[in-house]
Amino acid sequence: MMPDLDTNLPSIRQIQSLIKEKKEVELKVVTGDLIAGKIFWQDSECLSVLDHYDRQTVIWKHAIVFIQPKA
């Protein structure tokens, strides 16, 4: 059974806010790659990013170094 999404955690609330506001973000992953797009959804293990071509990439949360709103 997958753990529930704990919306009391500030990180979860911040990502939910980015999803709701459809803000562009940059994610850096442990491989050093930088992924840009809008976060489409999140669950307890992963999140999905839509790029400029509406391609969806699923990223494991443990592989994320940082997420920042795009300037």
N, CA, C and O atoms as a GROMACS GRO file, in nm:
protein
  284
    1MET      N    1   0.084  -0.119   0.000
    1MET     CA    2   0.000   0.000   0.000
    1MET      C    3   0.089   0.125   0.000
    1MET      O    4   0.184   0.135   0.077
    2MET      N    5   0.055   0.219  -0.086
    2MET     CA    6   0.131   0.344  -0.097
    2MET      C    7   0.091   0.438   0.016
    2MET      O    8  -0.027   0.446   0.052
    3PRO      N    9   0.189   0.511   0.071
    3PRO     CA   10   0.153   0.609   0.174
    3PRO      C   11   0.072   0.724   0.113
    3PRO      O   12   0.090   0.759  -0.003
    4ASP      N   13  -0.016   0.780   0.194
    4ASP     CA   14  -0.096   0.894   0.149
    4ASP      C   15  -0.009   1.018   0.134
    4ASP      O   16   0.098   1.028   0.195
    5LEU      N   17  -0.055   1.110   0.054
    5LEU     CA   18   0.012   1.238   0.037
    5LEU      C   19  -0.018   1.324   0.159
    5LEU      O   20  -0.134   1.359   0.183
    6ASP      N   21   0.084   1.358   0.237
    6ASP     CA   22   0.066   1.433   0.361
    6ASP      C   23   0.064   1.583   0.330
    6ASP      O   24   0.170   1.645   0.318
    7THR      N   25  -0.054   1.638   0.316
    7THR     CA   26  -0.067   1.780   0.280
    7THR      C   27  -0.033   1.874   0.394
    7THR      O   28  -0.042   1.996   0.378
    8ASN      N   29   0.005   1.821   0.508
    8ASN     CA   30   0.053   1.906   0.617
    8ASN      C   31   0.199   1.945   0.599
    8ASN      O   32   0.248   2.038   0.663
    9LEU      N   33   0.270   1.873   0.512
    9LEU     CA   34   0.411   1.903   0.487
    9LEU      C   35   0.424   2.026   0.397
    9LEU      O   36   0.357   2.034   0.294
   10PRO      N   37   0.510   2.121   0.433
   10PRO     CA   38   0.526   2.242   0.352
   10PRO      C   39   0.569   2.214   0.209
   10PRO      O   40   0.526   2.283   0.116
   11SER      N   41   0.654   2.113   0.189
   11SER     CA   42   0.700   2.082   0.054
   11SER      C   43   0.585   2.034  -0.034
   11SER      O   44   0.578   2.071  -0.152
   12ILE      N   45   0.497   1.954   0.020
   12ILE     CA   46   0.380   1.905  -0.055
   12ILE      C   47   0.288   2.022  -0.089
   12ILE      O   48   0.240   2.032  -0.201
   13ARG      N   49   0.264   2.109   0.008
   13ARG     CA   50   0.178   2.226  -0.016
   13ARG      C   51   0.238   2.318  -0.122
   13ARG      O   52   0.166   2.371  -0.206
   14GLN      N   53   0.370   2.336  -0.119
   14GLN     CA   54   0.434   2.424  -0.216
   14GLN      C   55   0.421   2.365  -0.358
   14GLN      O   56   0.392   2.438  -0.452
   15ILE      N   57   0.442   2.236  -0.371
   15ILE     CA   58   0.428   2.173  -0.503
   15ILE      C   59   0.283   2.180  -0.549
   15ILE      O   60   0.257   2.207  -0.666
   16GLN      N   61   0.188   2.157  -0.458
   16GLN     CA   62   0.047   2.168  -0.494
   16GLN      C   63   0.014   2.310  -0.543
   16GLN      O   64  -0.064   2.327  -0.636
   17SER      N   65   0.074   2.408  -0.480
   17SER     CA   66   0.054   2.547  -0.521
   17SER      C   67   0.109   2.571  -0.662
   17SER      O   68   0.046   2.639  -0.743
   18LEU      N   69   0.226   2.515  -0.691
   18LEU     CA   70   0.285   2.528  -0.825
   18LEU      C   71   0.196   2.462  -0.930
   18LEU      O   72   0.184   2.511  -1.042
   19ILE      N   73   0.135   2.349  -0.894
   19ILE     CA   74   0.044   2.279  -0.985
   19ILE      C   75  -0.080   2.365  -1.010
   19ILE      O   76  -0.119   2.387  -1.124
   20LYS      N   77  -0.139   2.414  -0.903
   20LYS     CA   78  -0.263   2.493  -0.913
   20LYS      C   79  -0.242   2.620  -0.995
   20LYS      O   80  -0.327   2.657  -1.076
   21GLU      N   81  -0.128   2.687  -0.973
   21GLU     CA   82  -0.099   2.813  -1.043
   21GLU      C   83  -0.036   2.792  -1.180
   21GLU      O   84  -0.013   2.888  -1.253
   22LYS      N   85  -0.010   2.666  -1.216
   22LYS     CA   86   0.048   2.630  -1.346
   22LYS      C   87   0.175   2.708  -1.377
   22LYS      O   88   0.196   2.757  -1.488
   23LYS      N   89   0.260   2.718  -1.275
   23LYS     CA   90   0.386   2.792  -1.290
   23LYS      C   91   0.492   2.705  -1.356
   23LYS      O   92   0.500   2.584  -1.333
   24GLU      N   93   0.572   2.770  -1.440
   24GLU     CA   94   0.687   2.703  -1.500
   24GLU      C   95   0.792   2.682  -1.391
   24GLU      O   96   0.816   2.770  -1.308
   25VAL      N   97   0.854   2.565  -1.392
   25VAL     CA   98   0.958   2.533  -1.294
   25VAL      C   99   1.079   2.473  -1.365
   25VAL      O  100   1.071   2.429  -1.480
   26GLU      N  101   1.189   2.472  -1.292
   26GLU     CA  102   1.308   2.399  -1.332
   26GLU      C  103   1.337   2.298  -1.223
   26GLU      O  104   1.338   2.332  -1.104
   27LEU      N  105   1.361   2.175  -1.262
   27LEU     CA  106   1.396   2.068  -1.169
   27LEU      C  107   1.535   2.018  -1.206
   27LEU      O  108   1.562   1.990  -1.323
   28LYS      N  109   1.620   2.008  -1.109
   28LYS     CA  110   1.750   1.946  -1.131
   28LYS      C  111   1.744   1.808  -1.068
   28LYS      O  112   1.698   1.792  -0.955
   29VAL      N  113   1.790   1.708  -1.142
   29VAL     CA  114   1.789   1.572  -1.091
   29VAL      C  115   1.932   1.525  -1.064
   29VAL      O  116   2.028   1.589  -1.107
   30VAL      N  117   1.945   1.415  -0.994
   30VAL     CA  118   2.077   1.369  -0.949
   30VAL      C  119   2.173   1.340  -1.063
   30VAL      O  120   2.294   1.336  -1.041
   31THR      N  121   2.124   1.320  -1.184
   31THR     CA  122   2.211   1.298  -1.299
   31THR      C  123   2.273   1.427  -1.349
   31THR      O  124   2.363   1.426  -1.433
   32GLY      N  125   2.224   1.541  -1.296
   32GLY     CA  126   2.273   1.672  -1.339
   32GLY      C  127   2.185   1.735  -1.445
   32GLY      O  128   2.204   1.852  -1.480
   33ASP      N  129   2.087   1.660  -1.497
   33ASP     CA  130   1.996   1.714  -1.598
   33ASP      C  131   1.905   1.818  -1.537
   33ASP      O  132   1.866   1.809  -1.421
   34LEU      N  133   1.870   1.918  -1.618
   34LEU     CA  134   1.776   2.022  -1.578
   34LEU      C  135   1.650   2.002  -1.661
   34LEU      O  136   1.656   1.999  -1.784
   35ILE      N  137   1.537   1.988  -1.594
   35ILE     CA  138   1.409   1.964  -1.661
   35ILE      C  139   1.322   2.086  -1.639
   35ILE      O  140   1.305   2.131  -1.526
   36ALA      N  141   1.268   2.140  -1.748
   36ALA     CA  142   1.183   2.258  -1.739
   36ALA      C  143   1.042   2.224  -1.786
   36ALA      O  144   1.022   2.144  -1.877
   37GLY      N  145   0.944   2.286  -1.721
   37GLY     CA  146   0.805   2.266  -1.759
   37GLY      C  147   0.713   2.300  -1.643
   37GLY      O  148   0.751   2.372  -1.550
   38LYS      N  149   0.592   2.248  -1.651
   38LYS     CA  150   0.492   2.270  -1.546
   38LYS      C  151   0.464   2.136  -1.478
   38LYS      O  152   0.447   2.034  -1.544
   39ILE      N  153   0.460   2.140  -1.345
   39ILE     CA  154   0.427   2.018  -1.272
   39ILE      C  155   0.279   1.990  -1.294
   39ILE      O  156   0.194   2.076  -1.268
   40PHE      N  157   0.248   1.870  -1.341
   40PHE     CA  158   0.112   1.832  -1.376
   40PHE      C  159   0.042   1.763  -1.260
   40PHE      O  160  -0.075   1.790  -1.233
   41TRP      N  161   0.112   1.673  -1.190
   41TRP     CA  162   0.057   1.604  -1.074
   41TRP      C  163   0.171   1.555  -0.987
   41TRP      O  164   0.287   1.550  -1.029
   42GLN      N  165   0.136   1.518  -0.865
   42GLN     CA  166   0.231   1.453  -0.775
   42GLN      C  167   0.158   1.346  -0.696
   42GLN      O  168   0.038   1.356  -0.670
   43ASP      N  169   0.233   1.245  -0.658
   43ASP     CA  170   0.184   1.148  -0.560
   43ASP      C  171   0.293   1.133  -0.455
   43ASP      O  172   0.387   1.213  -0.452
   44SER      N  173   0.284   1.035  -0.370
   44SER     CA  174   0.380   1.024  -0.261
   44SER      C  175   0.520   0.985  -0.310
   44SER      O  176   0.617   1.007  -0.237
   45GLU      N  177   0.533   0.929  -0.429
   45GLU     CA  178   0.661   0.882  -0.479
   45GLU      C  179   0.717   0.962  -0.596
   45GLU      O  180   0.838   0.975  -0.611
   46CYS      N  181   0.630   1.015  -0.680
   46CYS     CA  182   0.671   1.076  -0.807
   46CYS      C  183   0.599   1.207  -0.831
   46CYS      O  184   0.504   1.243  -0.762
   47LEU      N  185   0.648   1.279  -0.933
   47LEU     CA  186   0.571   1.390  -0.988
   47LEU      C  187   0.588   1.389  -1.138
   47LEU      O  188   0.683   1.331  -1.191
   48SER      N  189   0.496   1.452  -1.206
   48SER     CA  190   0.496   1.456  -1.352
   48SER      C  191   0.515   1.599  -1.398
   48SER      O  192   0.454   1.692  -1.345
   49VAL      N  193   0.600   1.617  -1.499
   49VAL     CA  194   0.627   1.750  -1.554
   49VAL      C  195   0.589   1.748  -1.701
   49VAL      O  196   0.627   1.658  -1.776
   50LEU      N  197   0.512   1.850  -1.743
   50LEU     CA  198   0.477   1.869  -1.884
   50LEU      C  199   0.573   1.971  -1.943
   50LEU      O  200   0.586   2.082  -1.892
   51ASP      N  201   0.639   1.933  -2.053
   51ASP     CA  202   0.731   2.028  -2.116
   51ASP      C  203   0.655   2.116  -2.216
   51ASP      O  204   0.532   2.110  -2.224
   52HIS      N  205   0.729   2.195  -2.292
   52HIS     CA  206   0.667   2.290  -2.386
   52HIS      C  207   0.596   2.220  -2.503
   52HIS      O  208   0.517   2.283  -2.574
   53TYR      N  209   0.625   2.093  -2.522
   53TYR     CA  210   0.561   2.014  -2.628
   53TYR      C  211   0.450   1.926  -2.574
   53TYR      O  212   0.401   1.837  -2.643
   54ASP      N  213   0.410   1.951  -2.448
   54ASP     CA  214   0.308   1.872  -2.378
   54ASP      C  215   0.348   1.725  -2.362
   54ASP      O  216   0.263   1.637  -2.352
   55ARG      N  217   0.480   1.700  -2.359
   55ARG     CA  218   0.528   1.565  -2.328
   55ARG      C  219   0.539   1.555  -2.176
   55ARG      O  220   0.585   1.646  -2.108
   56GLN      N  221   0.495   1.442  -2.126
   56GLN     CA  222   0.492   1.421  -1.982
   56GLN      C  223   0.612   1.336  -1.940
   56GLN      O  224   0.639   1.232  -1.998
   57THR      N  225   0.683   1.382  -1.838
   57THR     CA  226   0.794   1.308  -1.781
   57THR      C  227   0.762   1.280  -1.635
   57THR      O  228   0.731   1.372  -1.559
   58VAL      N  229   0.771   1.154  -1.596
   58VAL     CA  230   0.749   1.116  -1.456
   58VAL      C  231   0.886   1.107  -1.390
   58VAL      O  232   0.976   1.040  -1.440
   59ILE      N  233   0.900   1.174  -1.277
   59ILE     CA  234   1.027   1.181  -1.206
   59ILE      C  235   1.007   1.129  -1.064
   59ILE      O  236   0.914   1.171  -0.994
   60TRP      N  237   1.093   1.038  -1.022
   60TRP     CA  238   1.090   0.989  -0.885
   60TRP      C  239   1.138   1.101  -0.794
   60TRP      O  240   1.240   1.164  -0.822
   61LYS      N  241   1.066   1.128  -0.687
   61LYS     CA  242   1.101   1.238  -0.596
   61LYS      C  243   1.240   1.222  -0.536
   61LYS      O  244   1.308   1.322  -0.513
   62HIS      N  245   1.284   1.100  -0.511
   62HIS     CA  246   1.416   1.082  -0.452
   62HIS      C  247   1.529   1.116  -0.549
   62HIS      O  248   1.645   1.125  -0.509
   63ALA      N  249   1.496   1.136  -0.678
   63ALA     CA  250   1.596   1.173  -0.778
   63ALA      C  251   1.608   1.325  -0.796
   63ALA      O  252   1.693   1.372  -0.871
   64ILE      N  253   1.522   1.402  -0.726
   64ILE     CA  254   1.521   1.547  -0.743
   64ILE      C  255   1.621   1.613  -0.649
   64ILE      O  256   1.622   1.585  -0.528
   65VAL      N  257   1.705   1.700  -0.706
   65VAL     CA  258   1.799   1.778  -0.625
   65VAL      C  259   1.730   1.906  -0.578
   65VAL      O  260   1.735   1.940  -0.460
   66PHE      N  261   1.665   1.978  -0.672
   66PHE     CA  262   1.587   2.095  -0.635
   66PHE      C  263   1.479   2.124  -0.737
   66PHE      O  264   1.486   2.079  -0.852
   67ILE      N  265   1.378   2.200  -0.693
   67ILE     CA  266   1.272   2.254  -0.779
   67ILE      C  267   1.267   2.402  -0.753
   67ILE      O  268   1.262   2.445  -0.638
   68GLN      N  269   1.268   2.481  -0.861
   68GLN     CA  270   1.255   2.626  -0.842
   68GLN      C  271   1.165   2.684  -0.950
   68GLN      O  272   1.170   2.639  -1.065
   69PRO      N  273   1.083   2.783  -0.914
   69PRO     CA  274   1.002   2.850  -1.015
   69PRO      C  275   1.094   2.918  -1.116
   69PRO      O  276   1.197   2.975  -1.081
   70LYS      N  277   1.054   2.910  -1.242
   70LYS     CA  278   1.134   2.971  -1.348
   70LYS      C  279   1.114   3.122  -1.345
   70LYS      O  280   1.002   3.170  -1.330
   71ALA      N  281   1.223   3.195  -1.358
   71ALA     CA  282   1.217   3.342  -1.353
   71ALA      C  283   1.165   3.403  -1.480
   71ALA      O  284   1.155   3.526  -1.489
   0.00000   0.00000   0.00000
